[in-house]
Amino acid sequence: MEQYFSFIILTYNEEIHLPRLLNSINGLNAPIYVLDSGSTDKTVEIAQKFDAEVKINPFINHPKQWEFALNNFKINTPWTIGLDADQIISPELFELLKNFDPLLYQDVDGIYFNRKNFFRGKWIRFGGMYPKYLLKMFKTGVGYSDINENMDHRFITPGKKIIWKKGHILEENLKENEIRFWIDKHNKYSDLVAIEEVERLQNIRSQTNNRNLFGSPDERMAFLKSIWWKLPLGWRPFFYFFYRMILQLGILDGKTGIMFHFLQGFWFRTIVDIKIDEIKRKIVNP
């Protein structure tokens, strides 16, 4: 089988996730590159058992980690796929990749995969969480990491992009089954988001994607974010939680799903707003 694409995977202490992912792509005859942030468990050992090339780089944020990976691994295939360690490839997506013919995509720079997100074993289907299209596959040397983001990571391609609606990335972080891990993780993320928003107010950061409600998934997200940043701090988490729970039918996700929407859609956003206010006060009164 000719090699048309390579996988790049980011890791940090992912011994419970990485075998799951690597087994899901086993058989695609694709080179695998793992960028690790300094794991202290068996992550690197597992990657090497699957013949992955491994590099180590200290973690600052996801966009910069992806930028390092794209600039420091020598990818020889015409296409690159970027995945997180807690994701796996569904059998349907495996077949799409197995039968991938680059001649059919000569005018395409990027391909969106559809993601299913799981929380404590529950597929979060509503609340705007599905379908969720992520640009994960792009022409090597053309796609790049959007470092104008401080926490959310996305790849950018200048040319035509298409969406694969069939097949899925299945994403479930098993470590998040422990609520303390989830809270600690998102508390760190809230620092990054708060700093990013303040820097946008100071015109230090700008959006890379065009804002277009009817454009690509990332252009639509850029449009929605531009509105979000204008909403009043402290109130917007209430608006967003209502939107997800009622207008986007998040209540239909049941007990576990409602817990997820509350934590991710309200608690996290509230902490971000409090930290933004704290940063702004320190700027005014250093």
N, C-alpha and C positions, 0 to 999 in steps of 0.2 A: 504494500500500500504506500503510495507516494505521500510525503509529508507536506500538507498544505497549511497547517497551523500549529502553533505552540501554545502551551499554557504557562501563564505566570500566576503564582499563588503567593499571597501574603500570609505570614504565620507569626504567632507568638504563643508559645505553650499550647499547642493544638494537637497533642497526642490523642485526644479523644475524637477529634474531628478529621484530621488529615487522612487517616487510613480510609475513612468513609468516602471522602472526596476522590482520593487517588484510585480506589477500586471502581468508582463510578465512571472514570475516564479510561480505565485500563482497557486496552484493545483498540484504541484509536490511533496507535502508532504515532503519537504526538510527543515532541520533546517537552520536558517539564522543567520549569525554573521556579525555585522557591526563594523568596526574599524573607528572611527571618529577622525579628527584632531583638534577638538575644534570648531565645528560649532556654529555660533551665530544666525542661523535661526531655522526653525522647523525640521531640518534633523533628530535629535535624536528622537523627538516626533513621527515623521512618522515611523521611524524604529521600535519603540516600539509598535505602532499600528499594525504592521505586525508580532508581537511576536518575533522580532529579539533580540538576545542578543547583547548589545552594550558595547564597551569599548572605552576609550578615550586615545589617545597617541599623543604627539606633533610630528609634521611632520618634518622630516629631508630631506628624499627623498623617492621615491616610493619603491626601493628595500628594504630599511631598515624598511619601514612601513609594507611591506608584511612579512618580516622576523618576526617582532613583532607579527603580526596577527597569523601567523602559529605556533608561539611558545607560545602564551598566550591564545588562545581559545582552549577549550577542545573539539576537534572534535571526535565524537564517530562513525561516519559513515566510511565505508571503502574507500570512495572516497571524494575528495574535489574539488570544483570549485571556482576559484577566478575571480571576476568581478569588473570593475570600475562602479561607479554610473551612468555615462553617457552612459552605454551600456544597451541593452535589448536583450532578447532571442526571436528569430523569431519563428513563429508557427511551422515551420519544425524542428528546433532544439529542441523545446519544446517536440515534439513527440518522437524524438530520446532519449531524457532524460527520458520521461515518460515510454518508453519501454526498458530502459536500463537493461540489464541482466549481472551482474558482472561475472557470470560463463563463459561468452563468452570472457572475457578480463582478465583471470587469468594470462596470460603471458605478459600483457601490464602494463606499469607504468604510461604512460601519453597519453592524447588525445588532438590533435590540433583541435580547432574550426576555421571555416572560418569567417573572419570579413568583413563587408561592412562599410566603413567610409563615413560619410556625413559631408558636410561643407555648412552652410547656406541653408540647405534643399536639397542640391545637392549630389547625390551619386557620389563619386570620383572613377570612374571605371578604369581610365587609369593612366599612369605615374608610373606604378609599384605598385599601391595601391590595386590592386585586381587581383587574389585572394591574401589574406593575412592570413596566418595561424599562430594562436597564441596558445601556449600550455596553456590551461586554466583549464584542468581537469586532476587530478593526484591522485594516491593512497595516502591516508592520511599517513603521517609519512615518505613517500618516496620522494615526491616532496618538493623542498625548493626554496627560493628566491635567485637569483644571486646577491649578494651584491658587486661583482666586478664591477657592473655597478653603475653609479652615477645618471643617469636620466632615461634611458630606463629600464623598469623592465621586467624580464622574469623568469619563473619558470624552474627549472632544475630537471630532473629525470634521474637516472643512467641507467635504463633498456629500454626496447622496447617502442617505441612511434608509434602511428598511427594517421592518419588524417581523420577527418570527413569532407568530401567535401560538403555534403548536410547539409542544415540548416545553419544559420548564427548568429553571434553576430552583432547587428546593433548598431553602435556607432555614436552618434551625441551630441556634447556639445552645447546646446542652448545658453549658455552664450557667446560662441565665435561668435555669430551673431553680437555682438558689437566689432568692430575692436580694440578698446582700450583694452578690456579684453584680446583679443588674443595676442596683442603685449606685454602687461604687463606680461602675463603668459609665453610667449616664451622668453622674455627677462630674466626672472628668470631661465628658463630651460637652456638658453645659458650659464649662469654662471656655472651651474652644468656640462654641457658637456665640457666646456673649461677647468675647473679644472680637470675633468676626463682625458682628453687627455694629459694634461701636466703631470699628475701623471703616465700615461702609459709610457710617454717618460722617466720618472725617474724610471721606473720599480717598482713603488709602487703598480700598479694594473696589473693584467694579465687576459686573457680571460679564462672563465670557460669552455665554449663549445669548442669542437674540430673544427678546420677550415677545412671545407669540402664543396666544391662547389656543390657536388652531394649528400650530406648527408641530414639530417633533415632540416626543415626551419631555425632553430636556428643555426645549423652548417654552413649552407650556409650564413647566416647573419654574423657569426663570420669571415668567409672567406672574405666577401665583406668589412667588417669593417677593416680588417687587410690591405687591399689594400688602403682604404680611408685614413688611418692614414699616409700612405707613400706619398700621393699626396701633391703637394706644396700648402701651405697656401695662401689664397687669390685667387688662380686660381681654386681650386677644386669646389667651388660653381658654377662657370660658366660651368665646365664639367658636374656637376651633373644636373644642370637645363637643359642643352642641352639634356642630356641622358633621363631625364624624359619627357620633352616636345616633342622631336622628335623621339628618338629611342623607347621610351615606350608609344608613342602616347598620351601624356598628353594633347596635343592641342585639342584632340577630346572631352575633358571634357567641352568645351565651356567656356564662360566668367567667370562663378563662379569657375569652375575647374582650369582655367589658373591662376586666382587670388590665389587659394589655393597653386598650385604648385610653384608660384613665392614666396609667403610668406614662405611656409614651406621648399621648396627645394632650394631657393636662398637667400632670406633675412635672414632667421634664420641661415643658414650655414655661411653666410658672417659675421654676428655678432659674431658667435662662433669663427671664424678665427681671427677676430680683437681682441677678448678678450684673445685668446691663445697667440697672439703676445704681448699683454700688460703684461700678467703674466710672460712670458719668459723674457721680458725686466726687470721686477722688480726683478727676480731671479738673473740676471746678474748684475743689478745696484740697489741693495736694498736701 
